[in-house]
Amino acid sequence: MSQELLRIIDGIARDKNIDAETVFEDLEAAMLSAIRKANPTVEDVDVHMDRQTGEITAIVAGKPMAIDKLGRIAAQTAKQVMIQRIREAERDSIYEEYLQRKGEIVTGKTVRWEGGSLIVDLGRTEAYLPRSEQIPGESHGTDERIRAMVLDVREDPGTVRIILSRTHPDFIRAMFELEVPEVAEKIIEIKVLAREAGYRTKAAVNSLDSKVDAVGACVGIRGSRIKSIVEELGGEKVDIVRWNDSSKILIGNSLKPAEVAEIALCFELGRATVVVTDDQLSLAIGKRGQNVRLAARLTNWDIDILTPTEFNAGLDNLEKALREVEGVDSTIVDQIIAMGMVNVLDVEEVGREPLIKELQMSAELAAKIGEHCAEAARRIAEEQAQARADAEEQAKAKADAEKQAKADASAAASAAAAAAETSAEKPTAAEAESPEPAAASETSEEPTAQAEAEEGIASDEAPGEQGDTDDKTPTADQTEQPTEQDQTEDTESADAPADDEQADSPDQGEAEAEEAIASNEAPGEQGDTDDKTPTADQTEQPTEQDQTEDTESPDAPAADEQADSPDQAQGQSPQERNGEQT
């Protein structure tokens, strides 16, 4: 039993990462509490456990006491005390462990979300990843592997609170130590870091060994090392900047990939004026000013990006203002510009103390220069404000004009659509108001249909007399081609009923019958041996008289009577006369 108890104690010490002596002490304290629970009146109680054999010796009021005779209640008390003491020891162990690992990267598994914070299981305990320490746009599911840096360790009542971070700049430093052995071995030093989590990071590195390239070692072969870091950061861009003790060179390197034309440093203001060409301006500033902002944090300089035109304009205004002051020559102007003051605002902001101290200038002259530059700065500020106001007014006027043009175009389109609808409705209204022309048209169509029926009967009789050998059918041009007279009489039939009545004759039917007999007998006399089909001109081409009769209205008997005469054949076409001769 004693050896088994020792093995249990040793296992608890290893699992909980606590000292075995602490477990022995906790067990002795639990036994002491159990004895006092069983003997509340006894004050002199001593419990000792042998570390080698595991034997427990209890002395109560100077007499030995057997532990196994304490009873169930005393045993339960010992159990509760022992569990509580071991938990406290484990909590202290966790606190000490992660307090020493502060700033290191730990790997865990996501468990759940609690009020925006992600709970990460680290094995022995759980840690918290607050929303403010999460990379923007990054999402994590449950049971997902995650890396984070131990940002803080707090000892709250009854628990240890471990705060993780993935947005701190030191998280990038710790990632470099994991991925780049030279950084872990202190051959390459990360001098300074500037980061906007989720977007971009700039790291200035320096090599302590002249044979090791700091930038190349951090990037790796074909970017293998830096790719691992970028993937862990969810695609965040990482710029490796070569460190230099010269502020000008460091500022130029930090603004990469933009190329810098000139840099002017003003130590009194802590400001660096950087001149870049027009095509490099957007690249130097970066998206939403990100590149220049990170460069300013990296170098600890206030960086102003100017184009050559803006830089030269500022120098011209400064030189003009200085030369207006009595006692200022070219040497003083050059000295002021060499101090990094590139416009009148810089001189006003610096004040006269640096001029007196650095240039050994008299206080009176320094005061004049300061006052004159301040006045010039106010004048230039007013001009710039007026220019901005004019530009805004012009932009507003342009916007109003464009808006008015769009409104006019919309109104014109609406008017055109309304006019089109009105014009489409007018013919329908006119037809509804005047039905008489339509009735007249219907009346003129009835005689025409009757005439066409009579002509069809005549044409059906003629081929029958020619014999069965005539099989060809007349074409559409031979049967349905109207003449000019048809069209003329169609339009006149409805308007001139009186004339039709005068032109009708009782002998018209006899003349038409004689004409039909003559045309039918001619092909029959040729015999059955004549197999040729008459041409279009000989068979189906209507004469001008036939067309006239077909289109005339049956309501005009008077016109038919005048037109009927024995000489009616004179009105036949040459084709019909040729048919009769044949």
C-alpha positions as CSV (number, residue, x, y, z in Angstrom):
1,M,0.0,0.0,0.0
2,S,2.8,2.4,0.8
3,Q,4.6,1.8,-2.5
4,E,1.4,2.2,-4.4
5,L,0.7,5.5,-2.7
6,L,4.2,6.7,-3.7
7,R,3.5,5.8,-7.3
8,I,0.2,7.7,-7.2
9,I,1.9,10.8,-5.7
10,D,4.6,10.7,-8.4
11,G,2.0,10.4,-11.2
12,I,0.0,13.4,-9.9
13,A,3.2,15.5,-9.7
14,R,4.1,14.7,-13.3
15,D,0.5,15.2,-14.7
16,K,-0.1,18.5,-12.9
17,N,3.5,19.7,-13.4
18,I,3.9,20.3,-9.7
19,D,6.6,19.3,-7.2
20,A,6.3,15.9,-5.5
21,E,7.1,17.6,-2.2
22,T,4.1,19.8,-2.6
23,V,1.9,16.7,-3.0
24,F,3.3,15.2,0.1
25,E,2.6,18.4,2.1
26,D,-0.9,18.6,0.7
27,L,-1.5,15.0,1.7
28,E,-0.3,15.6,5.3
29,A,-2.5,18.7,5.5
30,A,-5.5,16.6,4.4
31,M,-4.8,14.0,7.0
32,L,-4.5,16.7,9.7
33,S,-7.9,18.1,8.8
34,A,-9.5,14.7,8.9
35,I,-8.1,14.0,12.4
36,R,-9.3,17.3,13.7
37,K,-12.7,16.7,12.1
38,A,-13.0,13.4,14.0
39,N,-11.5,14.8,17.3
40,P,-12.7,18.4,17.5
41,T,-11.6,18.8,21.1
42,V,-8.1,17.8,20.5
43,E,-5.6,20.5,19.6
44,D,-2.2,18.7,19.7
45,V,-2.2,16.8,16.4
46,D,0.8,15.9,14.3
47,V,0.9,14.0,11.0
48,H,4.0,12.9,9.2
49,M,4.5,10.9,5.9
50,D,7.7,9.2,5.1
51,R,9.0,10.2,1.7
52,Q,10.8,6.9,1.1
53,T,8.4,4.3,2.4
54,G,5.1,6.2,2.2
55,E,4.1,5.3,5.8
56,I,1.8,7.8,7.5
57,T,2.3,8.5,11.2
58,A,-0.4,10.4,13.2
59,I,0.1,11.5,16.9
60,V,-2.9,12.8,18.8
61,A,-2.3,14.3,22.3
62,G,1.0,12.5,22.4
63,K,-0.4,9.1,21.5
64,P,-0.1,7.3,18.1
65,M,-3.4,7.0,16.1
66,A,-4.3,4.6,13.2
67,I,-5.5,6.5,10.1
68,D,-7.8,3.7,8.9
69,K,-10.0,4.1,12.1
70,L,-11.0,7.7,11.3
71,G,-14.3,6.8,9.6
72,R,-16.1,7.9,6.4
73,I,-16.7,11.5,7.3
74,A,-13.1,12.1,8.1
75,A,-12.0,10.4,4.9
76,Q,-14.3,12.7,2.8
77,T,-12.9,15.7,4.5
78,A,-9.4,14.6,3.7
79,K,-10.4,14.1,0.1
80,Q,-11.9,17.6,-0.3
81,V,-8.9,19.3,1.3
82,M,-6.5,17.3,-0.9
83,I,-8.3,18.1,-4.2
84,Q,-8.4,21.8,-3.3
85,R,-4.7,22.0,-2.3
86,I,-3.7,20.2,-5.5
87,R,-5.7,22.5,-7.7
88,E,-4.2,25.5,-6.1
89,A,-0.7,24.1,-6.6
90,E,-1.6,23.4,-10.3
91,R,-2.9,26.9,-10.8
92,D,0.3,28.3,-9.4
93,S,2.3,26.1,-11.6
94,I,0.4,27.2,-14.7
95,Y,0.8,30.9,-13.8
96,E,4.6,30.5,-13.3
97,E,5.0,28.6,-16.5
98,Y,3.1,31.0,-18.8
99,L,4.5,34.0,-17.1
100,Q,7.9,32.8,-18.2
101,R,6.6,32.2,-21.7
102,K,5.2,35.7,-22.1
103,G,6.1,36.9,-25.6
104,E,6.4,33.4,-27.0
105,I,4.2,31.7,-29.6
106,V,2.0,28.9,-28.4
107,T,-0.1,26.4,-30.4
108,G,-3.6,25.4,-29.4
109,K,-6.9,24.2,-30.7
110,T,-10.0,26.4,-30.9
111,V,-12.8,25.3,-28.6
112,R,-15.6,27.8,-28.6
113,W,-16.6,31.5,-28.7
114,E,-17.5,33.5,-25.7
115,G,-18.7,37.1,-26.2
116,G,-16.5,37.7,-29.2
117,S,-13.4,36.1,-27.6
118,L,-12.1,32.8,-28.9
119,I,-11.3,30.2,-26.3
120,V,-8.1,28.2,-27.2
121,D,-7.2,24.9,-25.5
122,L,-3.5,24.9,-24.7
123,G,-3.5,21.4,-23.1
124,R,-3.3,22.1,-19.4
125,T,-5.4,25.2,-19.5
126,E,-7.5,27.4,-21.7
127,A,-6.5,30.8,-23.1
128,Y,-8.5,33.7,-24.4
129,L,-8.0,35.4,-27.8
130,P,-10.0,38.7,-27.5
131,R,-11.6,40.2,-30.6
132,S,-9.2,43.2,-30.4
133,E,-6.2,40.9,-30.7
134,Q,-7.6,39.0,-33.7
135,I,-6.5,39.8,-37.2
136,P,-9.2,41.8,-39.1
137,G,-11.1,39.7,-41.6
138,E,-9.9,36.4,-40.1
139,S,-12.3,33.7,-39.0
140,H,-11.8,30.5,-37.1
141,G,-13.9,27.4,-36.6
142,T,-14.0,24.9,-33.8
143,D,-11.2,22.3,-33.5
144,E,-8.9,24.4,-35.7
145,R,-5.2,24.6,-35.0
146,I,-4.1,28.1,-34.2
147,R,-0.9,29.9,-33.3
148,A,-0.8,33.0,-31.1
149,M,1.6,34.9,-28.9
150,V,1.2,35.0,-25.1
151,L,0.5,38.6,-24.5
152,D,-0.4,38.7,-20.8
153,V,-0.9,36.3,-17.9
154,R,-3.3,37.3,-15.1
155,E,-4.1,35.6,-11.8
156,D,-7.8,35.9,-11.1
157,P,-9.5,34.4,-8.1
158,G,-9.8,30.7,-8.6
159,T,-8.2,30.7,-12.1
160,V,-5.4,31.9,-14.3
161,R,-6.3,34.0,-17.3
162,I,-4.0,33.8,-20.3
163,I,-4.4,36.5,-23.0
164,L,-3.2,35.7,-26.5
165,S,-2.6,38.0,-29.4
166,R,-2.2,37.7,-33.2
167,T,-2.0,41.5,-33.9
168,H,1.0,42.5,-31.8
169,P,4.2,43.4,-33.7
170,D,6.1,41.0,-31.4
171,F,4.0,38.1,-32.9
172,I,5.9,38.8,-36.2
173,R,9.2,38.8,-34.3
174,A,8.4,35.4,-32.7
175,M,7.3,34.0,-36.1
176,F,10.7,35.0,-37.6
177,E,12.4,33.3,-34.7
178,L,10.5,30.1,-35.5
179,E,11.0,30.2,-39.3
180,V,14.5,31.8,-39.6
181,P,17.2,30.0,-37.6
182,E,19.6,33.0,-38.0
183,V,17.1,35.1,-36.1
184,A,16.8,32.6,-33.3
185,E,20.6,32.3,-33.0
186,K,20.9,36.1,-32.8
187,I,23.0,36.3,-36.0
188,I,20.3,38.5,-37.6
189,E,18.7,41.1,-35.4
190,I,15.3,42.5,-36.0
191,K,15.9,46.2,-35.1
192,V,12.4,47.5,-35.3
193,L,8.9,46.5,-36.4
194,A,5.9,48.5,-37.7
195,R,2.7,46.7,-38.3
196,E,-0.9,47.2,-39.3
197,A,-2.4,43.9,-38.6
198,G,-4.1,42.2,-41.6
199,Y,-2.7,44.6,-44.1
200,R,1.1,45.2,-44.0
201,T,4.2,44.9,-41.9
202,K,7.6,46.4,-42.2
203,A,10.6,44.9,-40.4
204,A,14.1,46.4,-40.3
205,V,16.7,43.7,-40.0
206,N,20.5,43.9,-39.4
207,S,23.1,41.2,-39.7
208,L,25.8,40.9,-37.0
209,D,27.8,38.7,-39.3
210,S,29.2,40.4,-42.4
211,K,29.0,37.1,-44.3
212,V,25.3,36.7,-43.8
213,D,22.8,38.8,-45.8
214,A,20.0,39.8,-43.5
215,V,17.3,40.3,-46.1
216,G,18.2,37.2,-48.1
217,A,18.2,35.0,-45.0
218,C,14.8,36.3,-43.9
219,V,13.3,35.8,-47.3
220,G,14.7,32.4,-47.9
221,I,15.3,30.4,-51.1
222,R,12.6,31.5,-53.5
223,G,10.8,33.1,-50.6
224,S,10.2,29.9,-48.8
225,R,10.7,31.3,-45.3
226,I,8.7,34.5,-45.8
227,K,5.9,32.6,-47.5
228,S,5.4,30.5,-44.3
229,I,5.0,33.6,-42.3
230,V,2.6,35.2,-44.8
231,E,0.4,32.1,-44.9
232,E,0.2,32.1,-41.1
233,L,-0.8,35.8,-41.1
234,G,-3.6,35.1,-43.7
235,G,-1.9,36.8,-46.6
236,E,-0.6,39.9,-44.8
237,K,2.2,41.6,-46.7
238,V,5.6,41.7,-45.0
239,D,8.4,44.1,-46.2
240,I,11.9,43.3,-45.1
241,V,13.9,46.6,-44.8
242,R,17.7,46.7,-44.6
243,W,18.7,48.6,-41.4
244,N,21.1,51.5,-41.6
245,D,22.4,53.9,-39.0
246,S,21.9,56.8,-41.4
247,S,18.5,58.3,-41.1
248,K,18.4,59.3,-44.8
249,I,19.3,55.9,-46.0
250,L,16.9,54.2,-43.6
251,I,14.0,56.4,-44.7
252,G,14.8,55.7,-48.3
253,N,14.8,51.9,-47.6
254,S,11.7,52.0,-45.6
255,L,9.7,53.7,-48.4
256,K,10.5,50.8,-50.8
257,P,9.4,49.9,-53.4
258,A,9.1,53.6,-54.2
259,E,12.3,55.3,-55.5
260,V,13.3,58.5,-53.6
261,A,14.8,61.5,-55.4
262,E,15.8,63.7,-52.4
263,I,15.5,63.8,-48.6
264,A,15.7,66.8,-46.3
265,L,15.9,66.3,-42.6
266,C,14.8,68.9,-40.0
267,F,16.1,67.7,-36.6
268,E,14.5,70.6,-34.8
269,L,11.0,69.4,-35.9
270,G,11.8,65.7,-36.3
271,R,10.5,66.0,-39.8
272,A,11.8,64.4,-43.0
273,T,10.8,65.9,-46.4
274,V,11.0,63.3,-49.1
275,V,10.9,64.3,-52.8
276,V,9.7,61.7,-55.3
277,T,8.7,61.9,-58.9
278,D,5.1,62.1,-60.0
279,D,5.0,58.5,-61.2
280,Q,6.4,57.3,-57.8
281,L,4.1,59.5,-55.6
282,S,1.2,57.0,-55.2
283,L,3.6,54.1,-54.7
284,A,5.5,56.0,-51.9
285,I,2.2,57.0,-50.2
286,G,0.7,53.6,-50.5
287,K,-2.9,52.5,-50.2
288,R,-4.7,55.0,-47.9
289,G,-1.3,56.3,-46.8
290,Q,-0.2,52.9,-45.5
291,N,3.3,52.8,-46.8
292,V,4.4,56.2,-45.6
293,R,2.6,55.7,-42.3
294,L,4.5,52.5,-41.6
295,A,7.8,54.0,-42.7
296,A,7.2,56.9,-40.3
297,R,6.7,54.4,-37.4
298,L,9.7,52.4,-38.5
299,T,12.1,55.3,-38.7
300,N,10.6,57.4,-35.9
301,W,10.5,60.4,-38.3
302,D,7.5,62.5,-39.4
303,I,7.7,62.0,-43.2
304,D,6.2,64.4,-45.7
305,I,6.0,63.3,-49.4
306,L,6.3,66.0,-52.0
307,T,6.7,66.2,-55.7
308,P,9.5,68.2,-57.3
309,T,7.1,71.0,-58.2
310,E,5.7,71.3,-54.7
311,F,9.2,71.1,-53.2
312,N,10.6,73.8,-55.5
313,A,7.6,76.1,-55.0
314,G,8.1,75.9,-51.2
315,L,11.8,76.8,-51.6
316,D,11.0,79.7,-53.9
317,N,8.5,81.1,-51.4
318,L,11.0,80.7,-48.5
319,E,13.8,82.4,-50.4
320,K,11.5,85.2,-51.6
321,A,10.3,85.8,-48.0
322,L,13.8,85.7,-46.5
323,R,15.3,88.1,-49.1
324,E,12.6,90.7,-48.2
325,V,14.2,90.9,-44.7
326,E,16.9,93.5,-44.3
327,G,20.2,91.9,-43.5
328,V,19.6,88.5,-45.0
329,D,21.9,87.4,-47.8
330,S,22.4,84.2,-49.8
331,T,24.6,82.6,-47.1
332,I,21.8,82.8,-44.5
333,V,19.3,81.5,-46.9
334,D,21.5,78.5,-47.7
335,Q,22.1,77.8,-44.0
336,I,18.4,77.9,-43.2
337,I,17.6,75.5,-46.0
338,A,20.5,73.2,-44.9
339,M,18.8,73.0,-41.5
340,G,15.9,71.2,-43.2
341,M,13.5,74.1,-43.4
342,V,12.0,74.0,-46.9
343,N,9.2,76.5,-46.6
344,V,8.0,79.4,-44.6
345,L,5.8,77.3,-42.3
346,D,8.9,75.4,-41.1
347,V,10.7,78.6,-40.2
348,E,7.6,79.8,-38.3
349,E,7.2,76.5,-36.5
350,V,10.9,76.3,-35.5
351,G,11.0,79.8,-34.0
352,R,14.0,82.0,-33.5
353,E,15.9,80.0,-30.8
354,P,17.4,77.4,-33.2
355,L,18.4,80.3,-35.6
356,I,20.3,82.1,-32.8
357,K,21.9,78.9,-31.5
358,E,22.8,77.1,-34.7
359,L,23.5,80.0,-37.1
360,Q,25.0,82.4,-34.5
361,M,22.4,85.0,-35.6
362,S,21.4,88.1,-33.7
363,A,18.2,88.0,-31.8
364,E,16.8,91.0,-33.7
365,L,17.5,89.5,-37.1
366,A,16.0,86.2,-36.0
367,A,12.9,87.9,-34.7
368,K,12.5,89.8,-38.0
369,I,12.9,86.5,-40.0
370,G,10.4,84.8,-37.8
371,E,7.8,87.6,-38.1
372,H,8.2,87.9,-41.8
373,C,7.9,84.2,-42.4
374,A,4.9,84.1,-40.2
375,E,3.2,86.8,-42.3
376,A,4.1,85.1,-45.5
377,A,2.8,81.8,-44.1
378,R,-0.5,83.4,-43.3
379,R,-0.7,84.9,-46.8
380,I,0.1,81.6,-48.4
381,A,-2.5,79.8,-46.2
382,E,-5.2,82.4,-47.2
383,E,-4.3,81.9,-50.9
384,Q,-4.5,78.2,-50.6
385,A,-7.8,78.3,-48.7
386,Q,-9.2,80.6,-51.5
387,A,-7.9,78.2,-54.1
388,R,-9.6,75.3,-52.4
389,A,-12.8,77.2,-52.0
390,D,-12.8,78.1,-55.7
391,A,-12.1,74.5,-56.6
392,E,-14.9,73.3,-54.5
393,E,-17.3,75.8,-56.0
394,Q,-16.3,74.8,-59.5
395,A,-16.7,71.2,-58.6
396,K,-20.2,71.9,-57.1
397,A,-21.2,73.9,-60.2
398,K,-20.0,71.1,-62.5
399,A,-22.0,68.6,-60.4
400,D,-25.1,70.8,-60.5
401,A,-24.7,71.2,-64.3
402,E,-24.4,67.5,-64.8
403,K,-27.5,66.9,-62.6
404,Q,-29.5,69.5,-64.5
405,A,-28.4,67.9,-67.8
406,K,-29.5,64.5,-66.6
407,A,-32.9,66.0,-65.5
408,D,-33.4,67.7,-68.9
409,A,-32.6,64.5,-70.7
410,S,-35.0,62.6,-68.6
411,A,-37.7,65.1,-69.2
412,A,-37.1,65.1,-72.9
413,A,-37.3,61.3,-73.0
414,S,-40.6,61.4,-71.0
415,A,-42.0,63.9,-73.4
416,A,-41.0,61.9,-76.5
417,A,-42.6,58.8,-75.0
418,A,-45.8,60.6,-74.3
419,A,-45.9,62.0,-77.8
420,A,-45.4,58.5,-79.3
421,E,-48.2,57.2,-77.2
422,T,-50.5,60.0,-78.3
423,S,-49.7,59.5,-82.0
424,A,-50.3,55.8,-81.7
425,E,-53.8,56.4,-80.2
426,K,-54.9,59.0,-82.9
427,P,-55.6,56.6,-85.9
428,T,-57.8,54.4,-83.7
429,A,-59.9,57.4,-82.6
430,A,-60.2,58.6,-86.2
431,E,-61.5,55.2,-87.4
432,A,-64.0,55.0,-84.5
433,E,-65.4,58.5,-85.5
434,S,-65.7,57.9,-89.3
435,P,-67.0,54.4,-90.1
436,E,-68.5,55.5,-93.5
437,P,-65.2,55.1,-95.6
438,A,-64.9,51.6,-94.2
439,A,-68.5,50.7,-95.3
440,A,-67.9,52.2,-98.7
441,S,-64.8,50.0,-99.0
442,E,-66.8,46.9,-98.1
443,T,-69.4,47.8,-100.8
444,S,-66.7,48.2,-103.4
445,E,-65.2,44.8,-102.5
446,E,-68.5,42.9,-103.2
447,P,-68.8,43.6,-106.9
448,T,-65.1,42.8,-107.3
449,A,-65.6,39.4,-105.7
450,Q,-68.6,38.7,-108.0
451,A,-66.5,39.6,-111.1
452,E,-63.7,37.4,-110.0
453,A,-66.2,34.5,-109.5
454,E,-67.5,35.0,-113.1
455,E,-64.0,35.1,-114.5
456,G,-63.1,31.9,-112.7
457,I,-66.1,30.1,-114.2
458,A,-65.0,31.2,-117.7
459,S,-61.4,30.1,-117.2
460,D,-62.5,26.7,-115.8
461,E,-64.6,26.0,-119.0
462,A,-61.8,26.9,-121.4
463,P,-59.2,24.3,-120.4
464,G,-61.8,21.6,-120.5
465,E,-62.4,22.1,-124.2
466,Q,-58.7,21.9,-125.0
467,G,-58.4,18.3,-124.1
468,D,-56.6,16.3,-121.4
469,T,-53.2,16.8,-123.0
470,D,-53.0,20.4,-121.7
471,D,-51.7,19.9,-118.1
472,K,-49.7,23.0,-117.4
473,T,-51.0,25.4,-114.7
474,P,-50.7,29.2,-115.2
475,T,-48.3,30.9,-112.9
476,A,-49.1,33.5,-110.3
477,D,-48.0,36.3,-112.6
478,Q,-50.4,34.9,-115.3
479,T,-53.5,34.8,-113.1
480,E,-53.4,37.4,-110.5
481,Q,-51.4,40.3,-112.0
482,P,-53.7,43.4,-111.8
483,T,-53.5,46.2,-114.3
484,E,-53.5,50.0,-113.8
485,Q,-57.1,50.1,-115.0
486,D,-58.1,47.6,-112.3
487,Q,-56.6,49.7,-109.6
488,T,-58.2,52.9,-111.0
489,E,-61.7,51.4,-111.3
490,D,-61.4,49.8,-107.8
491,T,-61.0,53.2,-106.3
492,E,-63.7,54.8,-108.5
493,S,-66.4,52.2,-107.9
494,A,-67.4,53.3,-104.5
495,D,-67.4,57.0,-105.3
496,A,-69.3,57.0,-108.6
497,P,-72.5,54.9,-108.5
498,A,-74.3,57.2,-110.9
499,D,-71.7,56.7,-113.7
500,D,-71.9,52.9,-113.3
501,E,-75.6,53.0,-113.8
502,Q,-75.3,55.0,-117.0
503,A,-72.6,52.7,-118.4
504,D,-74.6,49.4,-117.9
505,S,-76.3,47.8,-121.0
506,P,-78.8,44.9,-121.3
507,D,-76.7,43.4,-124.1
508,Q,-73.5,43.0,-122.0
509,G,-74.2,39.4,-121.1
510,E,-74.6,38.4,-124.8
511,A,-71.3,40.0,-125.8
512,E,-69.5,38.2,-123.0
513,A,-71.0,34.8,-124.0
514,E,-70.0,35.3,-127.6
515,E,-66.5,36.2,-126.5
516,A,-66.2,33.1,-124.3
517,I,-67.4,30.8,-127.1
518,A,-64.9,32.3,-129.6
519,S,-62.0,31.8,-127.2
520,N,-63.0,28.2,-126.4
521,E,-63.5,27.1,-130.0
522,A,-60.1,28.3,-131.2
523,P,-58.0,25.8,-129.2
524,G,-60.5,23.0,-129.9
525,E,-60.0,23.3,-133.7
526,Q,-56.3,22.5,-133.5
527,G,-57.1,18.9,-132.5
528,D,-55.7,16.7,-129.9
529,T,-52.3,16.5,-131.5
530,D,-51.5,20.0,-130.5
531,D,-49.9,19.4,-127.0
532,K,-48.4,22.7,-126.4
533,T,-49.8,24.9,-123.7
534,P,-50.7,28.4,-124.7
535,T,-48.4,31.0,-123.4
536,A,-49.2,33.4,-120.6
537,D,-50.1,36.1,-123.2
538,Q,-52.5,33.8,-125.0
539,T,-54.3,32.1,-122.2
540,E,-54.7,33.9,-118.9
541,Q,-53.7,37.6,-119.5
542,P,-56.9,39.6,-119.0
543,T,-57.8,42.4,-121.4
544,E,-58.3,45.9,-120.4
545,Q,-62.0,45.5,-121.0
546,D,-62.2,42.4,-118.9
547,Q,-60.3,44.1,-116.1
548,T,-62.7,47.0,-116.4
549,E,-65.7,44.7,-116.2
550,D,-64.3,42.6,-113.3
551,T,-63.7,45.7,-111.1
552,E,-66.9,47.6,-111.9
553,S,-69.6,47.5,-109.2
554,P,-72.8,45.5,-109.8
555,D,-74.6,48.6,-108.5
556,A,-73.8,50.6,-111.7
557,P,-76.2,49.3,-114.4
558,A,-76.4,52.6,-116.2
559,A,-72.7,52.7,-117.1
560,D,-72.8,49.1,-118.3
561,E,-75.7,49.8,-120.6
562,Q,-73.8,52.5,-122.4
563,A,-70.6,50.4,-122.7
564,D,-72.4,47.4,-124.3
565,S,-72.3,47.4,-128.1
566,P,-71.5,45.0,-131.0
567,D,-68.1,46.6,-131.3
568,Q,-67.1,45.5,-127.8
569,A,-64.4,43.3,-129.3
570,Q,-62.5,46.3,-130.3
571,G,-61.5,46.8,-126.6
572,Q,-59.9,43.4,-126.4
573,S,-56.2,43.0,-125.9
574,P,-53.8,41.9,-128.7
575,Q,-53.3,38.6,-126.9
576,E,-57.0,37.7,-127.0
577,R,-57.2,38.7,-130.7
578,N,-54.2,36.5,-131.4
579,G,-55.9,33.6,-129.6
580,E,-59.1,34.0,-131.8
581,Q,-57.0,34.0,-135.0
582,T,-55.2,30.8,-133.9
